[in-house]
Amino acid sequence: MKKDLMIGGNVIEKDDKIVQMLLLNSHEADHLYRKKNGTYYWCHHRKSGDTFSIPEIQMEMFPPEPPKSNPLTEEQIARAPHLNMLEKYYGEDWKPEPVEGLGDHY
């Protein structure tokens, strides 16, 4: 790749990381790059020369991990009828009893 290549006003920098490659044949490939600011662009490497696709609207192609859920407090469990329905129906001392011959059924 050439240094200081200008495509649509964007400078392709050496810090840009290849996220994905699609090898079409021995002379042609597509490279998905991620810039430091989190935007992406494609480099279409062809035998006749390189071209670049920079979308006008950047979509989040690889979204971050969803936040971890916090464990529920006793107060939240007490207020949530769907979390302790068996305890409310049968009482606090109720325990499930195994049934002989009944296998897993999920």
C-alpha atoms as a printed R data frame, in Angstrom:
    type eleno elety resid chain resno       x       y       z
1   ATOM     1    CA   MET     A     1   0.000   0.000   0.000
2   ATOM     2    CA   LYS     A     2   1.255   3.486  -0.781
3   ATOM     3    CA   LYS     A     3   2.080   5.908   2.026
4   ATOM     4    CA   ASP     A     4  -0.221   8.907   2.567
5   ATOM     5    CA   LEU     A     5  -2.875   7.592   0.186
6   ATOM     6    CA   MET     A     6  -5.879   9.928   0.186
7   ATOM     7    CA   ILE     A     7  -9.281   8.378  -0.478
8   ATOM     8    CA   GLY     A     8 -12.327  10.618  -0.114
9   ATOM     9    CA   GLY     A     9 -10.515  12.862   2.345
10  ATOM    10    CA   ASN     A    10  -9.496   9.950   4.607
11  ATOM    11    CA   VAL     A    11  -5.827   9.176   5.175
12  ATOM    12    CA   ILE     A    12  -5.027   5.486   5.359
13  ATOM    13    CA   GLU     A    13  -2.636   5.151   8.258
14  ATOM    14    CA   LYS     A    14  -0.236   2.416   9.274
15  ATOM    15    CA   ASP     A    15  -2.126   2.041  12.593
16  ATOM    16    CA   ASP     A    16  -5.223   0.724  10.780
17  ATOM    17    CA   LYS     A    17  -5.727  -2.962  11.606
18  ATOM    18    CA   ILE     A    18  -6.949  -5.683   9.257
19  ATOM    19    CA   VAL     A    19 -10.052  -7.204  10.828
20  ATOM    20    CA   GLN     A    20 -11.084  -9.567   8.056
21  ATOM    21    CA   MET     A    21  -9.685 -10.800   4.734
22  ATOM    22    CA   LEU     A    22 -11.499 -12.351   1.816
23  ATOM    23    CA   LEU     A    23  -9.120 -14.031  -0.612
24  ATOM    24    CA   LEU     A    24 -10.759 -14.326  -4.008
25  ATOM    25    CA   ASN     A    25  -7.805 -15.788  -5.932
26  ATOM    26    CA   SER     A    26  -4.019 -15.420  -6.036
27  ATOM    27    CA   HIS     A    27  -4.255 -11.840  -7.429
28  ATOM    28    CA   GLU     A    28  -7.412 -10.457  -5.828
29  ATOM    29    CA   ALA     A    29  -8.510  -9.986  -2.234
30  ATOM    30    CA   ASP     A    30 -10.673  -7.761  -0.035
31  ATOM    31    CA   HIS     A    31  -9.401  -6.469   3.309
32  ATOM    32    CA   LEU     A    32 -11.615  -4.975   6.003
33  ATOM    33    CA   TYR     A    33  -9.679  -2.401   8.036
34  ATOM    34    CA   ARG     A    34 -10.569  -0.761  11.352
35  ATOM    35    CA   LYS     A    35  -9.274   2.725  12.109
36  ATOM    36    CA   LYS     A    36  -8.326   3.873  15.617
37  ATOM    37    CA   ASN     A    37 -11.612   5.810  15.892
38  ATOM    38    CA   GLY     A    38 -13.607   2.581  15.392
39  ATOM    39    CA   THR     A    39 -14.725   3.147  11.788
40  ATOM    40    CA   TYR     A    40 -14.232   0.540   9.074
41  ATOM    41    CA   TYR     A    41 -13.331   0.581   5.394
42  ATOM    42    CA   TRP     A    42 -12.707  -2.021   2.699
43  ATOM    43    CA   CYS     A    43  -9.624  -2.238   0.519
44  ATOM    44    CA   HIS     A    44 -10.416  -4.097  -2.728
45  ATOM    45    CA   HIS     A    45  -7.047  -5.341  -3.968
46  ATOM    46    CA   ARG     A    46  -7.264  -6.271  -7.632
47  ATOM    47    CA   LYS     A    47  -4.694  -7.080 -10.282
48  ATOM    48    CA   SER     A    48  -5.520  -3.783 -12.004
49  ATOM    49    CA   GLY     A    49  -5.064  -1.764  -8.769
50  ATOM    50    CA   ASP     A    50  -6.502  -1.086  -5.324
51  ATOM    51    CA   THR     A    51  -9.853   0.582  -4.715
52  ATOM    52    CA   PHE     A    52 -11.431   1.524  -1.405
53  ATOM    53    CA   SER     A    53 -14.984   1.509  -0.100
54  ATOM    54    CA   ILE     A    54 -15.735   3.953   2.679
55  ATOM    55    CA   PRO     A    55 -19.410   3.854   3.608
56  ATOM    56    CA   GLU     A    56 -21.108   7.213   4.127
57  ATOM    57    CA   ILE     A    57 -22.896   5.758   7.153
58  ATOM    58    CA   GLN     A    58 -20.756   3.597   9.422
59  ATOM    59    CA   MET     A    59 -22.646   0.671  10.881
60  ATOM    60    CA   GLU     A    60 -21.454  -1.165  13.934
61  ATOM    61    CA   MET     A    61 -20.269  -4.340  12.223
62  ATOM    62    CA   PHE     A    62 -18.711  -5.825  15.334
63  ATOM    63    CA   PRO     A    63 -20.639  -4.449  18.317
64  ATOM    64    CA   PRO     A    64 -19.050  -4.506  21.753
65  ATOM    65    CA   GLU     A    65 -19.969  -7.188  24.249
66  ATOM    66    CA   PRO     A    66 -23.235  -6.507  26.072
67  ATOM    67    CA   PRO     A    67 -22.802  -5.361  29.674
68  ATOM    68    CA   LYS     A    68 -22.715  -8.056  32.316
69  ATOM    69    CA   SER     A    69 -25.901  -8.377  34.331
70  ATOM    70    CA   ASN     A    70 -25.789  -7.631  38.025
71  ATOM    71    CA   PRO     A    71 -27.048 -10.331  40.420
72  ATOM    72    CA   LEU     A    72 -30.513  -9.656  41.812
73  ATOM    73    CA   THR     A    73 -30.898  -8.446  45.375
74  ATOM    74    CA   GLU     A    74 -33.254 -10.104  47.864
75  ATOM    75    CA   GLU     A    75 -35.599  -7.121  47.587
76  ATOM    76    CA   GLN     A    76 -35.766  -7.438  43.805
77  ATOM    77    CA   ILE     A    77 -36.477 -11.175  44.065
78  ATOM    78    CA   ALA     A    78 -39.245 -10.585  46.595
79  ATOM    79    CA   ARG     A    79 -40.918  -8.022  44.296
80  ATOM    80    CA   ALA     A    80 -40.636 -10.195  41.162
81  ATOM    81    CA   PRO     A    81 -43.500 -12.732  41.138
82  ATOM    82    CA   HIS     A    82 -42.065 -14.734  38.258
83  ATOM    83    CA   LEU     A    83 -38.779 -15.423  40.093
84  ATOM    84    CA   ASN     A    84 -40.208 -17.081  43.208
85  ATOM    85    CA   MET     A    85 -43.631 -18.312  42.056
86  ATOM    86    CA   LEU     A    86 -43.219 -21.881  43.398
87  ATOM    87    CA   GLU     A    87 -42.119 -20.578  46.778
88  ATOM    88    CA   LYS     A    88 -45.106 -18.225  46.946
89  ATOM    89    CA   TYR     A    89 -47.529 -20.966  45.858
90  ATOM    90    CA   TYR     A    90 -46.193 -23.907  47.929
91  ATOM    91    CA   GLY     A    91 -44.484 -22.068  50.809
92  ATOM    92    CA   GLU     A    92 -40.879 -21.402  51.770
93  ATOM    93    CA   ASP     A    93 -40.160 -24.957  53.003
94  ATOM    94    CA   TRP     A    94 -41.275 -26.650  49.748
95  ATOM    95    CA   LYS     A    95 -38.628 -28.739  47.974
96  ATOM    96    CA   PRO     A    96 -39.074 -30.529  44.645
97  ATOM    97    CA   GLU     A    97 -39.295 -34.317  44.970
98  ATOM    98    CA   PRO     A    98 -37.694 -36.575  42.384
99  ATOM    99    CA   VAL     A    99 -40.086 -38.890  40.554
100 ATOM   100    CA   GLU     A   100 -38.757 -42.391  39.903
101 ATOM   101    CA   GLY     A   101 -38.591 -43.284  36.218
102 ATOM   102    CA   LEU     A   102 -39.009 -39.704  35.065
103 ATOM   103    CA   GLY     A   103 -35.989 -38.697  32.980
104 ATOM   104    CA   ASP     A   104 -34.802 -35.309  31.966
105 ATOM   105    CA   HIS     A   105 -37.415 -33.527  29.891
106 ATOM   106    CA   TYR     A   106 -36.169 -30.229  28.649
